[in-house]
Amino acid sequence: MSRPLGVMVLGILATMAGILYLFAGLRMMNIVVFGPLEIGDGVWLAGLLTFIVGVIWVGVGGALWALQPWGLMFAQIMAVFSLMSAVFTILFTYNSGLGSAILAAVLLWYTTREQTVAAFTGTGVRTS
C-alpha cells in the first residue's frame, strides 16, 4: 500500500522536531555553544533529557515514514496527551488553548481514520 500524504507530512514534522530537540539538548549540555553558556542548577541533566526526547522523535519520524504500526500508535498517544493538555489550558489558564485543541483533535482524527490505519497494518480498505 502506498504511503498517504498526511503520514509523510507527520513523519517529516516528527523528524524535524527531533532534530530541534537534539540541538537544544546539545546546547543545554554545553556540547554545542550558540551564544552565552547556561550553567548550574540541573541544566546539564535537562539537556540530556531533551536530547533523549530528540532521539525518540527522530525514531518516531522514521517509523512513520516506514509505516511501522508503533509509530502510528505513538502519534495517537501524543495526540491524546496534546488534547488533554489543551483542555487543561482552556479550563485553568487565561490563555486560549482552542487552537491547540483543534490541532490535536484533527491529528487524533487523522491517525484513527480507516485509510490511515490500513496503510500501517497492510490491510485493504473496503469501499462500499
PEWOSUL-V983172 format. One record per residue. PSI is psi in radians with two decimals (NA if undefined). OMEGA is omega in degrees with one decimal (* if undefined). D_FIRST is the distance of its C-alpha to the first C-alpha in Angstrom with 1 decimal. Layout:
PSI&OMEGA&D_FIRST + PSI&OMEGA&D_FIRST
This chain:
2.51&-178.5&0.0 + 2.75&-179.1&3.8 + 2.15&177.7&6.6 + 2.62&-178.9&8.9 + -0.74&180.0&12.4 + -0.63&178.5&14.3 + -0.67&176.2&12.6 + -0.77&179.7&13.5 + -0.77&178.6&16.9 + -0.70&178.6&17.4 + -0.74&179.2&16.7 + -0.77&179.8&19.1 + -0.69&178.4&21.7 + -0.72&178.7&21.6 + -0.74&178.7&22.2 + -0.73&177.4&25.0 + -0.71&178.2&26.6 + -0.74&179.1&26.6 + -0.70&177.7&28.3 + -0.72&176.2&30.9 + -0.68&178.1&31.6 + -0.84&179.3&32.1 + -0.68&178.4&34.6 + -0.71&178.2&36.3 + -0.75&177.4&36.7 + -0.68&179.8&38.1 + -0.74&-179.6&40.5 + -0.49&177.1&41.7 + 0.06&179.6&42.4 + 0.48&175.0&44.4 + -0.71&175.1&42.4 + 2.18&-174.4&41.5 + 2.08&173.2&44.1 + 1.49&179.8&43.6 + -2.79&-176.7&46.8 + 2.57&179.7&49.2 + 2.47&171.8&48.6 + 2.14&-177.3&47.9 + 2.71&172.4&49.7 + 2.84&173.9&50.9 + 0.77&172.2&50.2 + 0.29&-179.2&46.9 + -0.67&-179.5&45.1 + -0.75&178.9&44.0 + -0.73&176.3&42.5 + -0.64&176.2&40.7 + -0.70&177.8&39.4 + -0.78&178.2&38.2 + -0.67&176.5&36.3 + -0.70&177.9&34.9 + -0.73&178.7&33.7 + -0.72&176.4&32.1 + -0.67&177.1&30.2 + -0.74&177.8&29.1 + -0.72&179.1&27.7 + -0.81&-178.3&25.8 + -0.63&175.6&24.3 + -0.72&177.0&23.3 + -0.71&178.4&21.6 + -0.69&177.0&19.8 + -0.74&176.7&18.7 + -0.67&179.2&17.3 + -0.69&177.1&15.6 + -0.71&179.9&13.9 + -0.65&-178.2&12.9 + 0.07&179.6&11.6 + 0.71&174.8&9.8 + 2.30&-177.1&12.7 + -0.58&-179.1&13.7 + -0.47&176.3&17.2 + -0.71&176.7&16.6 + -0.73&179.4&15.4 + -0.72&178.1&18.5 + -0.75&178.9&20.7 + -0.68&178.6&19.8 + -0.74&179.2&20.6 + -0.75&178.8&23.8 + -0.58&177.0&24.8 + -0.71&178.1&24.3 + -0.80&178.1&26.6 + -0.70&178.7&29.2 + -0.69&177.7&29.1 + -0.74&177.4&29.7 + -0.73&178.6&32.6 + -0.72&179.2&34.0 + -0.68&178.3&34.0 + -0.76&177.1&35.8 + -0.64&177.2&38.4 + -0.74&179.5&38.9 + -0.72&-174.7&39.5 + -0.66&-166.7&41.9 + 0.06&177.9&43.9 + 2.97&177.3&44.2 + -0.18&179.2&45.5 + 2.62&176.7&42.3 + 2.10&177.9&39.8 + 0.35&-175.8&36.5 + -0.74&178.8&35.1 + -0.74&177.9&32.7 + -0.69&179.3&31.4 + -0.73&179.8&31.0 + -0.78&179.8&29.1 + -0.76&179.1&26.7 + -0.69&179.2&26.1 + -0.72&178.1&25.7 + -0.74&178.5&23.1 + -0.76&178.1&21.1 + -0.73&177.9&21.5 + -0.81&-176.7&20.4 + -0.72&-176.8&17.3 + -0.23&177.8&16.2 + 0.04&176.8&17.0 + 2.61&-178.8&15.3 + -0.69&-179.3&13.3 + -0.68&179.9&10.3 + -0.79&178.7&10.6 + -0.68&179.7&11.2 + -0.61&178.3&8.4 + -0.60&-178.7&6.0 + -0.54&-177.9&8.7 + -0.28&179.4&9.5 + 0.18&178.3&6.6 + 2.66&177.5&8.4 + 2.69&179.0&8.2 + 2.23&177.2&10.2 + 2.36&173.9&13.6 + 1.84&-179.3&15.2 + NA&*&18.9
